[in-house]
Amino acid sequence: MCGIFGVFRRQSAVDERVNRLLADSMIHRGPDDEGVLAGRNWSIGMRRLSIIDLAGGHQPISNEDDTLHLVFNGEIYNHQELRAGLIARGHRFKTHSDVEVLLHLYEENGRDSILKLNGMFAFALFDSRDQSLWVARDRLGVKPLFYSWQEGDFSFSSDLSGLAHVLDAPFSKQALIDYLGYSYVPAPQTPYLGIAKLQPGEEIRVSGSGLEKRIYWRAESSVRWTGSTLDAAEELDALLKDSVKLQLISEVPLGISLSGGVDSSAIANYAAELSDGQHLRTFTIDFEGKDGSDTRFASLLSAKLRTDHTVVRVGSKDQFKALEELIGRMDEPMSDSAIVPTYLISKAARERGIRVLLSGAGGDEIFGGYPRHFPAPYFSAAWFAALPIPLRFLTSQALGLGNPALRMRLRNPARNFVVNISGVNFEFLSQGLSSEKEMRRLFERIEHDFACAGSRYAYPLMMLDVNDYLPNNILALTDKATMAASVEGRVPLIDHRIVEFAFSIPESLNLLDGKQKGLFKYVLRDRLPGVLLSREKEGFNAPIHDWVFRWPDRLREGLLGNFSPTLAEIIDRRVVERWLSDPSLRKRGASSLYSLYVLNLWLITRRK
């Protein structure tokens, strides 16, 4: 686990100061080691957090004849199996690092070698034989990679801030407005002009002849399963167990982020079974004012599995303080409040010697864990938004008399879908944005990205989340929060084999008995307490609505007391003042006000 960076230029040499800036921007990603390799017009480098082969895993790493050079961020979970096959075919290894496996696979299979990897990764491989650079990102987008292609010069980094600094990239107002709608910056955009996100399952090859991109893997629904429910349950159980087994491999202390929900509880159960009697370390959050059951269920499972359990207690002051601490290491704005508890758990784990954390991220997206994946109940917002257009217009107008935000939300299923993700209040944005044109463009983007949100079937809706919300929000915040504490975050539920299997079975089987996570819970019926399997979903987030409503002065001070000049070009601060001052408006717009608070803090930090 580390951060990687590099530059490839057609003509000019690479300035050594560029490598220094890129390396220094991501020390938190790799505090244990650093390495750079450079040629006349190219360089690759890394910062390392040592997890596998602590002594011999230095990067960049090269093959036997020094024609291939590699930097790699992440883990190849099936490296032992791949290594054995490569040795049998005559390959000689210099280290015990999982990373070296890719070099030898590339010697045999070229870029198709990526299809043999089971892992989370972003990497760059320079091939001196044809003077080409190959960069790629894992299938689901667990690890990030940002890049720029300008006038034949290519540069990349695991950390967006360093790359933006090197390129002196200006902010993208369009991307910042999209953030206010989505709660994250949707790919391939970044908050900076001229810098893009490499998409999940995407690769780039750069050479003297230019840049070429390819999608080598895509999450798709391809129903082909013909077995019984019991057959599917046995297959899923075997995949889950093998994924957790592979991701338990570590040469440093490992723990589990245990929220008390079904997903993380499943990970803890499999890990306990596979840990050979060793006590597991588990961590959970207890939020002041949330009045939830997560802590109780986490403690219940901890007692059952006999884990060494830590409860991190968080109040509103802790949340805002941690956000201010974290914001400098958030290379792009994210307003999902779950990033802060994820960071606090990672920080607590690191303070107790843990360097790897497993989490249950991804289970909701592939097993149908959100109400938005199911047919809308009568007279719900989703039901109104899916009515025929004339009825939709009339009902949105009528319902909008009491709540103007509904007038815009219910005009289109895509708008309603994104509200379920981000909590955005369109009334606030329409009043606050300095340009009506920008509001129309935001709606157009939402309606394009979530075009199938009106589907009556679950898989198209789940695919929206797998291809957008999962990599851009869930996995991005997991990576940023864990890496900010110099901890490696692993996500066993989105092993690509599990994802492929989940969407190969019929909807009626995955969502067994028409229930959220139907088959998944069926598999877990003898593993987890029934009361845990039947509990209501809470979500791993802070009670932001309550805190914004009760403590407006904190937001007023953080926003209006130091309003970013960039934000002032986008949002009318008088509208912000009015919504903060009116208790009714503040309650309705809490998510958008918090999102704006995070963005303002992020913008100010970037320009210090």
C-alpha positions as a printed NumPy array, in Angstrom:
array([[  0.   ,   0.   ,   0.   ],
       [  1.385,   3.335,  -0.942],
       [  0.974,   6.327,  -3.2  ],
       [  2.455,   6.448,  -6.694],
       [  3.31 ,   9.245,  -9.1  ],
       [  5.126,   9.874, -12.348],
       [  5.669,  11.899, -15.494],
       [  6.046,  10.985, -19.174],
       [  7.068,  13.68 , -21.647],
       [  7.515,  13.54 , -25.395],
       [ 10.428,  15.927, -25.531],
       [ 11.629,  17.737, -22.409],
       [ 13.384,  16.265, -19.396],
       [ 11.585,  15.784, -16.084],
       [ 12.45 ,  18.36 , -13.445],
       [ 13.633,  16.652, -10.259],
       [ 11.635,  19.183,  -8.219],
       [  8.421,  17.803,  -9.741],
       [  9.15 ,  14.359,  -8.306],
       [  9.936,  15.934,  -4.933],
       [  6.645,  17.847,  -4.834],
       [  4.613,  14.812,  -5.863],
       [  6.3  ,  12.613,  -3.256],
       [  5.97 ,  15.122,  -0.424],
       [  2.238,  15.613,  -1.06 ],
       [  1.471,  12.008,  -0.067],
       [  3.714,  11.189,   2.882],
       [  0.601,  10.151,   4.833],
       [ -0.057,   7.483,   2.185],
       [  3.397,   5.997,   2.596],
       [  5.339,   7.023,   5.7  ],
       [  7.695,   4.009,   5.647],
       [  9.686,   4.338,   2.43 ],
       [ 10.222,   6.32 ,  -0.755],
       [ 11.669,   5.587,  -4.162],
       [ 12.053,   7.308,  -7.54 ],
       [ 13.392,   6.05 , -10.874],
       [ 13.907,   8.457, -13.757],
       [ 15.037,   8.433, -17.364],
       [ 15.613,  11.35 , -19.681],
       [ 11.955,  12.186, -20.262],
       [ 10.122,   9.997, -17.736],
       [  9.983,   9.238, -14.04 ],
       [  8.002,   6.978, -11.706],
       [  7.974,   7.098,  -7.929],
       [  6.231,   5.949,  -4.789],
       [  5.647,   6.468,  -1.085],
       [  5.247,   3.147,   0.739],
       [  3.177,   1.902,   3.65 ],
       [  4.793,  -1.502,   4.269],
       [  2.288,  -4.388,   4.534],
       [  3.767,  -7.324,   2.572],
       [  7.51 ,  -8.181,   2.465],
       [  8.446,  -5.429,   4.897],
       [ 12.183,  -5.693,   4.215],
       [ 12.221,  -6.402,   0.466],
       [  9.231,  -4.56 ,  -0.951],
       [ 11.003,  -1.343,  -1.971],
       [  9.743,   0.329,  -5.145],
       [ 10.17 ,   1.101,  -8.004],
       [ 10.859,  -2.543,  -8.758],
       [ 12.405,  -3.852, -12.003],
       [ 12.641,  -7.184, -13.807],
       [ 15.829,  -9.213, -14.242],
       [ 17.199,  -7.346, -17.262],
       [ 16.02 ,  -3.893, -16.133],
       [ 13.721,  -3.379, -19.108],
       [ 10.507,  -3.115, -17.052],
       [ 10.007,  -0.783, -14.098],
       [  6.927,  -0.725, -11.855],
       [  5.314,   1.302,  -9.074],
       [  2.203,  -0.201,  -7.52 ],
       [ -0.324,   1.065,  -4.971],
       [ -2.481,  -1.593,  -3.36 ],
       [ -2.434,  -5.341,  -2.893],
       [ -2.523,  -8.396,  -5.179],
       [ -4.459, -10.789,  -2.975],
       [ -3.845, -13.876,  -5.128],
       [ -0.122, -13.215,  -5.475],
       [  0.928, -16.475,  -3.805],
       [ -1.007, -18.57 ,  -6.318],
       [  0.276, -16.498,  -9.242],
       [  3.862, -16.631,  -7.964],
       [  3.786, -20.435,  -7.732],
       [  2.634, -20.728, -11.344],
       [  5.252, -18.264, -12.575],
       [  8.083, -20.058, -10.741],
       [  6.912, -23.345, -12.249],
       [  7.261, -21.733, -15.668],
       [ 10.841, -20.657, -15.003],
       [ 10.525, -17.104, -13.647],
       [ 12.989, -16.032, -10.953],
       [ 11.91 , -13.633,  -8.184],
       [ 14.132, -11.167,  -6.343],
       [ 11.697, -10.405,  -3.509],
       [  8.691, -11.827,  -1.664],
       [  6.61 ,  -8.773,  -2.59 ],
       [  3.218,  -9.261,  -4.21 ],
       [  4.085,  -6.421,  -6.599],
       [  6.856,  -8.336,  -8.375],
       [  4.267, -10.844,  -9.614],
       [  2.894,  -8.264, -12.058],
       [  6.288,  -7.743, -13.714],
       [  6.574, -11.44 , -14.589],
       [  2.945, -11.689, -15.652],
       [  3.556,  -8.757, -17.998],
       [  6.555, -10.542, -19.5  ],
       [  4.234, -13.415, -20.408],
       [  0.919, -11.752, -21.197],
       [  1.517,  -8.045, -21.773],
       [ -1.399,  -5.837, -20.727],
       [ -3.755,  -8.829, -20.533],
       [ -1.876,  -9.771, -17.358],
       [ -4.179,  -7.387, -15.486],
       [ -7.048,  -9.842, -15.963],
       [ -5.256, -12.376, -13.764],
       [ -5.033, -10.041, -10.762],
       [ -7.376, -10.264,  -7.803],
       [ -6.782,  -7.131,  -5.803],
       [ -7.113,  -3.421,  -5.264],
       [ -4.567,  -1.347,  -7.124],
       [ -3.396,   1.53 ,  -9.202],
       [ -0.034,   1.075, -10.911],
       [  2.334,   2.411, -13.539],
       [  4.714,   0.228, -15.561],
       [  7.39 ,   1.729, -17.813],
       [  8.543,  -0.545, -20.634],
       [ 11.93 ,   0.658, -21.894],
       [ 11.785,  -1.692, -24.879],
       [  9.168,   0.427, -26.636],
       [  9.414,   3.519, -24.408],
       [  5.805,   3.233, -23.252],
       [  4.06 ,   3.843, -19.941],
       [  1.091,   1.679, -18.858],
       [ -1.131,   2.876, -16.01 ],
       [ -4.247,   1.141, -14.724],
       [ -6.792,   1.074, -11.919],
       [ -8.497,  -1.911, -10.291],
       [-11.866,  -3.194, -11.491],
       [-14.119,  -1.579,  -8.881],
       [-12.048,   1.554,  -8.206],
       [-10.853,   0.831,  -4.668],
       [ -7.597,   2.716,  -5.185],
       [ -7.524,   6.14 ,  -6.871],
       [ -5.429,   7.485,  -9.721],
       [ -5.502,  11.022, -11.132],
       [ -3.871,  12.078, -14.381],
       [ -3.295,  14.959, -16.755],
       [ -2.653,  14.874, -20.506],
       [ -1.625,  18.256, -21.844],
       [  0.141,  18.901, -25.144],
       [  1.725,  15.462, -25.204],
       [  2.845,  15.497, -21.554],
       [  1.33 ,  12.908, -19.213],
       [  1.511,  13.032, -15.425],
       [ -0.246,  10.97 , -12.76 ],
       [ -0.529,  10.625,  -8.992],
       [ -2.45 ,   8.844,  -6.246],
       [ -2.826,  12.241,  -4.607],
       [ -4.741,  14.955,  -6.424],
       [ -3.385,  17.879,  -4.395],
       [  0.234,  17.335,  -5.371],
       [ -0.633,  16.955,  -9.035],
       [ -2.735,  20.134,  -8.981],
       [  0.136,  21.996,  -7.338],
       [  2.697,  20.82 ,  -9.901],
       [  0.408,  21.755, -12.797],
       [ -0.806,  24.976, -11.151],
       [ -4.296,  23.797, -12.094],
       [ -7.207,  26.216, -11.536],
       [-10.44 ,  25.116,  -9.875],
       [-13.234,  23.826, -12.078],
       [-16.397,  25.738, -11.149],
       [-18.469,  23.211, -13.039],
       [-17.058,  20.34 , -10.969],
       [-17.633,  22.25 ,  -7.712],
       [-21.278,  22.84 ,  -8.627],
       [-21.666,  19.154,  -9.473],
       [-20.238,  18.369,  -6.038],
       [-23.03 ,  20.415,  -4.445],
       [-25.555,  18.222,  -6.234],
       [-23.913,  14.827,  -5.753],
       [-21.992,  15.319,  -2.434],
       [-18.862,  14.217,  -4.355],
       [-17.198,  15.227,  -7.624],
       [-18.479,  12.716, -10.213],
       [-15.86 ,  11.036, -12.403],
       [-14.053,  11.591, -14.619],
       [-14.078,  15.168, -13.332],
       [-11.905,  16.414, -10.497],
       [-12.177,  19.813,  -8.754],
       [ -9.39 ,  21.03 , -11.062],
       [ -9.384,  21.896, -14.736],
       [ -7.081,  19.694, -16.788],
       [ -6.927,  16.809, -14.299],
       [ -9.134,  13.706, -14.586],
       [ -9.831,  10.556, -12.614],
       [ -8.895,   7.251, -14.168],
       [-12.142,   5.262, -14.102],
       [-12.558,   1.865, -12.393],
       [-11.479,  -0.93 , -14.726],
       [ -9.706,   1.538, -17.025],
       [ -6.147,   1.582, -18.338],
       [ -4.023,   4.039, -20.312],
       [ -0.983,   3.435, -22.493],
       [  1.202,   6.434, -23.29 ],
       [  3.982,   6.385, -25.873],
       [  5.624,   8.627, -28.424],
       [  2.613,   8.151, -30.685],
       [  0.123,   9.436, -28.122],
       [ -2.357,   8.22 , -25.506],
       [ -4.823,   5.351, -25.779],
       [ -7.463,   4.328, -23.238],
       [ -9.235,   1.02 , -22.761],
       [-11.883,  -0.317, -20.397],
       [-10.624,  -3.813, -19.547],
       [-13.474,  -4.704, -17.124],
       [-16.941,  -3.357, -16.434],
       [-19.523,  -4.31 , -13.848],
       [-22.514,  -5.598, -15.799],
       [-25.697,  -7.521, -15.177],
       [-25.447, -10.77 , -17.138],
       [-27.926, -13.212, -15.612],
       [-26.853, -16.769, -16.406],
       [-27.23 , -18.696, -13.127],
       [-29.365, -21.811, -13.403],
       [-28.867, -23.456, -10.002],
       [-31.103, -23.575,  -6.957],
       [-31.232, -21.188,  -4.019],
       [-29.152, -23.622,  -1.98 ],
       [-26.584, -23.879,  -4.787],
       [-26.333, -20.088,  -4.992],
       [-25.993, -19.796,  -1.213],
       [-23.177, -22.346,  -1.134],
       [-21.361, -20.588,  -3.994],
       [-21.696, -17.179,  -2.351],
       [-20.575, -18.532,   1.019],
       [-17.449, -20.05 ,  -0.578],
       [-16.629, -16.793,  -2.388],
       [-17.093, -14.704,   0.76 ],
       [-14.913, -17.014,   2.801],
       [-12.145, -17.077,   0.193],
       [-12.196, -13.3  ,  -0.223],
       [-11.853, -12.716,   3.525],
       [ -9.143, -15.384,   3.719],
       [ -7.095, -13.678,   1.009],
       [ -7.543, -10.238,   2.548],
       [ -6.473, -11.409,   6.011],
       [ -2.95 , -11.963,   4.645],
       [ -0.705,  -9.342,   6.237],
       [  2.681,  -9.064,   7.913],
       [  1.431,  -6.242,  10.164],
       [ -1.389,  -6.101,  12.774],
       [ -4.882,  -6.147,  11.294],
       [ -8.319,  -5.097,  12.574],
       [-11.951,  -4.806,  11.483],
       [-14.162,  -1.738,  11.294],
       [-17.319,  -3.126,  12.903],
       [-20.292,  -0.814,  12.44 ],
       [-22.848,  -3.204,  13.897],
       [-24.542,  -3.606,  10.507],
       [-24.888,  -6.823,   8.526],
       [-21.971,  -6.225,   6.135],
       [-19.182,  -5.56 ,   8.64 ],
       [-20.616,  -8.216,  10.972],
       [-20.338, -10.76 ,   8.162],
       [-16.683,  -9.821,   7.6  ],
       [-15.973, -10.169,  11.323],
       [-17.66 , -13.578,  11.451],
       [-15.694, -15.011,   8.526],
       [-12.484, -13.478,   9.861],
       [-13.045, -15.03 ,  13.293],
       [-13.552, -18.443,  11.688],
       [-10.362, -18.084,   9.642],
       [ -8.117, -16.55 ,  12.302],
       [ -7.034, -19.813,  13.95 ],
       [ -8.203, -18.83 ,  17.405],
       [ -6.342, -15.523,  17.461],
       [ -8.255, -12.642,  19.004],
       [ -9.444, -10.115,  16.443],
       [ -9.328,  -6.371,  17.033],
       [-12.625,  -4.619,  16.22 ],
       [-13.527,  -0.922,  16.249],
       [-16.841,   0.939,  16.18 ],
       [-18.215,   4.477,  16.539],
       [-20.739,   5.728,  19.091],
       [-22.321,   9.021,  17.925],
       [-23.668,  11.529,  20.396],
       [-27.283,  12.345,  19.524],
       [-27.755,   9.627,  16.895],
       [-29.882,   7.457,  19.182],
       [-29.081,   4.422,  17.055],
       [-28.346,   0.775,  17.686],
       [-25.027,   0.339,  15.896],
       [-22.914,   0.399,  19.043],
       [-25.165,  -2.1  ,  20.82 ],
       [-25.128,  -4.571,  17.913],
       [-21.371,  -4.179,  17.428],
       [-20.827,  -4.956,  21.116],
       [-23.207,  -7.914,  20.865],
       [-21.23 ,  -9.443,  17.997],
       [-17.905,  -8.609,  19.614],
       [-18.93 , -10.545,  22.707],
       [-20.088, -13.472,  20.563],
       [-16.822, -13.574,  18.59 ],
       [-14.677, -12.652,  21.64 ],
       [-12.89 ,  -9.805,  19.882],
       [-10.76 ,  -7.121,  21.502],
       [-13.268,  -4.315,  20.97 ],
       [-12.75 ,  -0.528,  20.961],
       [-15.62 ,   1.972,  20.96 ],
       [-14.737,   5.465,  19.698],
       [-17.208,   8.009,  21.106],
       [-17.926,  11.039,  18.903],
       [-19.885,  14.218,  19.583],
       [-20.535,  17.158,  17.286],
       [-17.411,  18.973,  18.463],
       [-15.335,  15.861,  17.774],
       [-16.855,  15.564,  14.283],
       [-16.065,  19.134,  13.287],
       [-12.618,  19.031,  14.874],
       [-11.784,  15.793,  13.067],
       [-13.052,  17.261,   9.795],
       [-10.702,  20.215,  10.18 ],
       [ -7.882,  17.769,  10.916],
       [ -8.785,  15.586,   7.948],
       [ -9.511,  18.294,   5.39 ],
       [ -5.84 ,  18.929,   4.605],
       [ -5.498,  15.301,   3.506],
       [ -8.764,  15.219,   1.547],
       [ -7.496,  15.911,  -1.936],
       [-11.053,  16.566,  -3.134],
       [-14.186,  17.656,  -1.256],
       [-16.592,  14.98 ,   0.026],
       [-19.598,  15.783,   2.179],
       [-20.646,  12.257,   3.11 ],
       [-20.325,  12.536,   6.888],
       [-19.18 ,   8.88 ,   7.043],
       [-15.682,   9.981,   6.017],
       [-15.087,  11.434,   9.484],
       [-16.017,   8.342,  11.556],
       [-14.055,   6.214,   9.099],
       [-11.058,   8.46 ,   9.727],
       [-11.546,   8.43 ,  13.512],
       [-11.733,   4.634,  13.572],
       [ -8.62 ,   4.422,  11.374],
       [ -6.822,   6.877,  13.63 ],
       [ -7.796,   4.934,  16.768],
       [ -6.676,   1.708,  15.12 ],
       [ -3.319,   3.188,  14.113],
       [ -2.757,   4.475,  17.657],
       [ -3.229,   0.878,  18.85 ],
       [ -0.725,  -0.527,  16.341],
       [ -3.207,  -1.618,  13.654],
       [ -2.101,  -0.915,  10.083],
       [ -4.751,  -2.8  ,   8.095],
       [ -8.535,  -2.437,   8.526],
       [-11.182,  -4.575,   6.857],
       [-14.614,  -3.02 ,   6.307],
       [-17.989,  -4.072,   4.924],
       [-18.101,  -1.35 ,   2.26 ],
       [-19.846,  -2.36 ,  -0.953],
       [-22.38 ,  -4.839,   0.395],
       [-25.35 ,  -2.532,  -0.099],
       [-24.51 ,  -1.889,  -3.742],
       [-24.102,  -5.506,  -4.858],
       [-26.726,  -7.182,  -2.664],
       [-29.493,  -4.566,  -2.92 ],
       [-29.2  ,  -2.871,   0.45 ],
       [-30.916,   0.473,  -0.229],
       [-34.657,   1.163,  -0.458],
       [-33.975,   3.024,  -3.721],
       [-33.205,  -0.344,  -5.348],
       [-36.802,  -1.511,  -4.891],
       [-40.176,  -0.556,  -6.415],
       [-41.322,   2.678,  -4.817],
       [-44.115,   2.422,  -2.234],
       [-47.311,   4.228,  -3.181],
       [-47.233,   7.982,  -2.555],
       [-43.494,   8.028,  -1.781],
       [-41.229,  10.599,  -3.436],
       [-39.882,   7.939,  -5.812],
       [-43.433,   6.924,  -6.741],
       [-44.438,  10.5  ,  -7.569],
       [-41.203,  11.038,  -9.549],
       [-41.971,   7.99 , -11.725],
       [-45.53 ,   9.007, -12.66 ],
       [-46.314,   9.79 , -16.316],
       [-44.972,  13.233, -17.186],
       [-48.279,  15.183, -17.099],
       [-49.232,  13.739, -13.698],
       [-45.685,  14.198, -12.457],
       [-45.795,  17.878, -13.363],
       [-49.141,  18.462, -11.642],
       [-48.256,  16.594,  -8.454],
       [-44.82 ,  18.216,  -8.193],
       [-46.465,  21.627,  -8.486],
       [-49.067,  20.781,  -5.838],
       [-46.639,  19.2  ,  -3.377],
       [-44.193,  22.024,  -4.01 ],
       [-46.596,  24.513,  -2.456],
       [-45.668,  23.207,   0.979],
       [-42.046,  22.322,   0.187],
       [-40.574,  24.058,  -2.911],
       [-37.694,  21.585,  -3.053],
       [-40.194,  18.87 ,  -4.028],
       [-41.259,  20.872,  -7.081],
       [-37.814,  20.319,  -8.607],
       [-37.08 ,  16.93 ,  -7.07 ],
       [-40.21 ,  15.177,  -8.339],
       [-39.941,  16.382, -11.928],
       [-37.618,  13.498, -12.829],
       [-36.714,  10.073, -11.3  ],
       [-33.004,  10.885, -11.697],
       [-33.334,  13.981,  -9.531],
       [-35.111,  11.995,  -6.843],
       [-32.421,   9.29 ,  -7.034],
       [-29.589,  11.755,  -6.454],
       [-31.462,  13.312,  -3.505],
       [-31.524,   9.85 ,  -1.925],
       [-27.751,   9.739,  -2.306],
       [-26.686,  13.248,  -1.332],
       [-29.645,  14.789,   0.486],
       [-29.277,  17.881,  -1.735],
       [-31.986,  20.531,  -1.393],
       [-32.653,  21.816,  -4.904],
       [-34.577,  24.818,  -3.574],
       [-31.462,  26.009,  -1.736],
       [-29.24 ,  25.462,  -4.766],
       [-31.631,  27.183,  -7.168],
       [-31.71 ,  30.238,  -4.917],
       [-28.026,  30.173,  -4.072],
       [-26.348,  29.482,  -7.405],
       [-25.326,  32.707,  -9.087],
       [-26.413,  31.424, -12.504],
       [-29.712,  29.829, -13.592],
       [-27.803,  28.348, -16.504],
       [-25.612,  26.398, -14.077],
       [-28.687,  25.005, -12.331],
       [-30.069,  23.786, -15.662],
       [-26.717,  22.246, -16.549],
       [-26.586,  20.438, -13.181],
       [-30.045,  18.98 , -13.798],
       [-28.966,  17.871, -17.281],
       [-25.924,  16.127, -15.844],
       [-27.969,  14.365, -13.154],
       [-30.602,  13.279, -15.662],
       [-27.874,  11.914, -17.941],
       [-25.897,  10.086, -15.253],
       [-28.991,   8.545, -13.632],
       [-31.07 ,   8.108, -16.778],
       [-32.387,   4.676, -15.785],
       [-33.446,   5.772, -12.289],
       [-37.08 ,   5.248, -13.255],
       [-36.551,   1.537, -13.897],
       [-38.973,  -0.873, -12.257],
       [-36.208,  -3.44 , -11.922],
       [-33.574,  -3.568,  -9.206],
       [-30.437,  -4.441, -11.184],
       [-30.357,  -1.257, -13.312],
       [-30.707,   0.785, -10.105],
       [-28.034,  -1.243,  -8.315],
       [-25.746,  -0.793, -11.333],
       [-26.126,   2.977, -11.027],
       [-24.654,   2.672,  -7.556],
       [-21.931,   0.162,  -8.493],
       [-20.672,   2.311, -11.356],
       [-21.052,   5.751,  -9.78 ],
       [-21.861,   6.035,  -6.079],
       [-19.645,   3.121,  -4.997],
       [-16.321,   4.272,  -6.556],
       [-16.926,   8.029,  -6.363],
       [-18.243,   8.125,  -2.809],
       [-18.037,   4.93 ,  -0.735],
       [-14.645,   3.681,  -1.904],
       [-13.179,   7.168,  -2.296],
       [-14.021,   8.132,   1.279],
       [-12.753,   4.762,   2.545],
       [ -9.417,   5.273,   0.802],
       [ -9.016,   8.923,   1.819],
       [-10.013,   8.386,   5.461],
       [ -7.867,   5.294,   6.057],
       [ -4.861,   6.679,   4.218],
       [ -5.116,   9.961,   6.143],
       [ -4.343,   7.862,   9.228],
       [ -1.686,   5.818,   7.345],
       [ -3.836,   2.69 ,   7.525],
       [ -4.643,   0.323,   4.662],
       [ -8.387,  -0.146,   4.121],
       [ -9.552,  -3.424,   2.592],
       [-13.046,  -4.239,   1.299],
       [-13.61 ,  -8.017,   0.968],
       [-17.244,  -7.792,  -0.169],
       [-16.279,  -6.296,  -3.524],
       [-13.828,  -8.939,  -4.605],
       [-14.602,  -8.85 ,  -8.342],
       [-15.583, -12.536,  -8.28 ],
       [-18.33 , -11.758,  -5.75 ],
       [-19.558,  -8.807,  -7.818],
       [-19.64 , -10.892, -11.   ],
       [-21.499, -13.676,  -9.202],
       [-24.015, -11.309,  -7.573],
       [-25.084,  -9.961, -10.969],
       [-25.039, -13.37 , -12.676],
       [-27.979, -14.636, -10.601],
       [-31.574, -13.503, -11.184],
       [-32.825, -10.479,  -9.246],
       [-35.371, -12.689,  -7.539],
       [-32.549, -14.811,  -6.139],
       [-30.184, -12.02 ,  -5.111],
       [-33.089, -10.154,  -3.497],
       [-34.536, -13.378,  -2.104],
       [-38.172, -13.091,  -0.981],
       [-38.18 ,  -9.515,  -2.274],
       [-35.996,  -8.355,   0.612],
       [-32.894,  -6.199,   0.827],
       [-29.816,  -8.445,   0.793],
       [-32.095, -11.479,   0.651],
       [-29.576, -14.106,  -0.496],
       [-26.726, -12.545,   1.485],
       [-28.737, -12.756,   4.708],
       [-29.809, -16.3  ,   3.821],
       [-26.129, -17.26 ,   3.628],
       [-25.529, -15.621,   7.016],
       [-28.549, -17.155,   8.769],
       [-26.416, -19.62 ,  10.744],
       [-23.524, -17.208,  11.222],
       [-25.09 , -14.081,  12.707],
       [-27.772, -13.571,  15.385],
       [-31.277, -13.317,  13.929],
       [-31.849, -10.03 ,  15.73 ],
       [-28.857,  -8.536,  13.879],
       [-29.978,  -9.853,  10.484],
       [-33.463,  -8.4  ,  10.939],
       [-32.446,  -5.016,  12.349],
       [-33.154,  -1.77 ,  10.511],
       [-30.326,  -0.269,   8.495],
       [-28.842,   2.902,  10.021],
       [-25.94 ,   3.89 ,   7.834],
       [-22.427,   4.664,   9.019],
       [-22.886,   8.401,   9.245],
       [-23.053,  11.141,  11.838],
       [-26.411,  12.802,  12.74 ],
       [-25.5  ,  15.866,  10.674],
       [-29.099,  17.061,  10.246],
       [-29.508,  17.279,  14.006],
       [-26.146,  18.974,  14.543],
       [-26.685,  21.563,  11.774],
       [-30.122,  22.373,  13.146],
       [-28.942,  22.689,  16.759],
       [-25.606,  24.475,  16.189],
       [-25.994,  26.952,  13.313],
       [-23.356,  29.267,  14.796],
       [-20.637,  26.713,  14.056],
       [-21.589,  26.649,  10.39 ],
       [-22.071,  30.402,  10.261],
       [-18.58 ,  30.943,  11.647],
       [-17.022,  28.357,   9.322],
       [-18.863,  29.596,   6.256],
       [-19.676,  33.268,   6.475],
       [-16.798,  34.108,   8.792],
       [-14.315,  33.05 ,   6.124],
       [-16.152,  32.788,   2.806],
       [-13.881,  31.506,   0.05 ],
       [-13.506,  33.883,  -2.937],
       [-13.967,  30.88 ,  -5.248],
       [-17.197,  29.954,  -3.505],
       [-18.378,  33.564,  -3.691],
       [-18.268,  33.274,  -7.487],
       [-20.648,  30.312,  -7.324],
       [-22.96 ,  30.868,  -4.345],
       [-24.761,  33.993,  -3.085],
       [-23.705,  34.328,   0.552],
       [-26.902,  36.258,   1.356],
       [-28.881,  33.111,   0.563],
       [-26.606,  31.099,   2.846],
       [-27.168,  33.611,   5.666],
       [-30.939,  33.445,   5.24 ],
       [-31.046,  29.637,   5.277],
       [-28.785,  29.43 ,   8.317],
       [-30.831,  32.004,  10.226],
       [-34.278,  30.495,   9.579],
       [-34.8  ,  27.295,  11.676],
       [-37.301,  25.865,   9.183],
       [-35.026,  26.43 ,   6.186],
       [-31.984,  25.252,   8.123],
       [-33.7  ,  21.978,   8.939],
       [-34.778,  21.388,   5.321],
       [-31.38 ,  22.313,   3.89 ],
       [-29.109,  20.708,   6.497],
       [-27.356,  18.357,   4.052],
       [-26.718,  21.121,   1.518],
       [-25.521,  23.548,   4.197],
       [-23.098,  20.949,   5.576],
       [-21.933,  20.163,   2.029],
       [-21.261,  23.852,   1.474],
       [-19.433,  24.086,   4.807],
       [-17.118,  21.222,   3.785],
       [-16.485,  22.763,   0.362],
       [-15.666,  26.174,   1.818],
       [-13.267,  24.651,   4.339],
       [-11.634,  22.598,   1.581],
       [-11.214,  25.607,  -0.728],
       [ -9.671,  27.744,   2.012],
       [ -7.249,  24.96 ,   2.96 ],
       [ -6.162,  24.524,  -0.667],
       [ -5.168,  28.17 ,  -0.994],
       [ -3.248,  28.593,   2.275]])
